[in-house]
Amino acid sequence: MSDKEKNTNIYIEQIFLIKSNCFRTPKLPKELKIDRKINILNKLTKDKDKLLCEFEFSIFPITKEFEIGCTFIGIFKQTEKGNITLEEFSKFNAPALLYPYIREYVSNMSLRLQVSPLYLPPENFSVLLKDAEEKHKQES
């Protein structure tokens, strides 16, 4: 397969933060068991040439002494037909492209809140999204 055949023809049009939520209590325990919540909402425009991917993320100790949460939106545009549709792209690729922005936000805010620095590791998005979906089903 040539490089031209591998091209998705999907481009990032815009990425921006739409929601920011942080708090902490004055006292923090020495050890924290951290949990996280992930919600991803994908919407295609009517003509299916643009994708809006909304990635909501929060991280917090189970005992709720602090929380760092954010929501980023990525707008992706497909200029011509590629080897993947925007709908297929929305499942793993779009959230994976937004995740570095979330990682930076969480590490920055953890330093500002003076909690132990939180550095989110790179993720396997097929596993991450399956885990988030299973957790969401259990909570429902």
C-alpha positions in Angstrom: 0.0 0.0 0.0 1.5 3.3 -1.0 1.6 6.3 1.3 -1.2 8.0 -0.7 -3.4 5.0 -0.1 -2.7 5.2 3.7 -3.9 8.8 3.9 -7.0 9.5 5.9 -7.4 13.0 4.6 -8.6 14.0 8.1 -7.1 17.1 9.6 -7.4 18.8 13.0 -9.3 22.0 12.5 -9.4 23.1 16.1 -8.8 21.8 19.7 -10.0 23.8 22.7 -10.8 23.5 26.4 -14.5 24.0 27.1 -14.7 23.1 30.8 -12.2 23.2 33.7 -13.0 21.9 37.2 -10.5 21.7 40.1 -10.6 21.6 43.8 -8.8 20.2 46.8 -9.3 20.0 50.6 -6.6 21.6 52.8 -5.5 18.3 54.2 -4.4 15.4 52.0 -3.5 11.9 53.2 0.0 10.6 52.6 -1.2 7.8 50.3 -4.0 8.3 47.7 -5.8 5.7 45.7 -6.5 7.4 42.4 -9.5 6.8 40.2 -10.6 8.4 36.9 -13.7 9.0 34.9 -13.8 9.2 31.1 -16.7 10.2 28.8 -16.3 10.6 25.1 -19.1 12.0 22.9 -18.6 12.1 19.1 -20.9 14.0 16.7 -20.8 14.1 12.9 -22.1 17.1 11.0 -25.1 16.6 8.7 -22.9 16.4 5.6 -20.5 14.1 7.5 -17.4 16.1 6.6 -16.7 17.2 10.2 -16.4 15.4 13.5 -16.8 17.0 16.9 -15.1 14.9 19.6 -15.8 15.9 23.2 -13.5 14.3 25.7 -14.4 14.7 29.3 -11.8 13.5 31.9 -11.6 13.7 35.6 -9.1 12.2 38.1 -9.6 12.0 41.8 -8.8 10.0 44.9 -11.5 7.6 46.0 -11.8 9.5 49.2 -12.4 12.8 47.2 -9.8 15.1 48.7 -9.3 16.7 45.3 -10.5 16.5 41.8 -9.0 17.6 38.5 -11.4 17.6 35.6 -11.5 19.0 32.1 -13.4 18.7 28.8 -11.7 19.3 25.5 -13.3 19.4 22.1 -11.5 18.5 18.9 -13.0 19.5 15.5 -11.7 17.2 12.7 -12.4 17.7 9.0 -12.1 15.2 6.2 -11.3 17.1 3.0 -11.8 14.1 0.6 -12.4 10.5 0.9 -9.6 8.6 2.6 -9.0 5.0 3.7 -11.0 5.6 6.9 -14.3 7.4 7.5 -14.8 10.1 10.1 -17.0 7.7 12.0 -14.2 5.0 12.2 -11.7 7.8 13.0 -13.9 8.9 15.9 -13.7 5.6 17.8 -10.0 5.7 18.7 -8.0 8.2 16.7 -9.8 11.4 17.7 -9.7 10.7 21.4 -6.1 9.6 21.2 -5.2 13.0 19.5 -7.0 14.9 22.3 -5.4 12.9 25.1 -2.0 14.7 25.2 -3.9 18.0 25.9 -5.6 16.2 28.8 -2.3 14.8 30.1 -0.7 18.3 30.1 -3.7 19.8 31.8 -3.8 17.2 34.6 0.0 17.4 35.3 -0.1 21.3 35.3 -3.2 21.5 37.6 -1.8 18.8 40.0 1.2 21.1 40.5 -0.9 24.2 41.0 -3.1 22.3 43.6 0.1 21.2 45.3 -0.9 17.5 45.2 1.7 15.0 44.2 2.5 15.6 40.5 0.2 13.5 38.4 1.6 12.3 35.1 -0.8 10.3 33.0 0.9 7.6 31.1 0.4 7.1 27.3 -2.6 4.9 26.8 -3.7 2.1 24.5 -7.1 3.6 23.5 -8.8 0.4 22.5 -8.2 -0.9 26.1 -8.9 2.5 27.7 -12.2 3.0 26.0 -13.3 -0.6 26.6 -12.6 -0.2 30.3 -14.4 3.1 30.5 -17.4 1.6 28.7 -17.5 -1.4 31.1 -17.2 0.9 34.1 -20.0 3.1 32.8 -22.3 0.0 32.3 -21.6 -1.1 35.9 -22.5 2.4 37.2 -25.8 2.5 35.3 
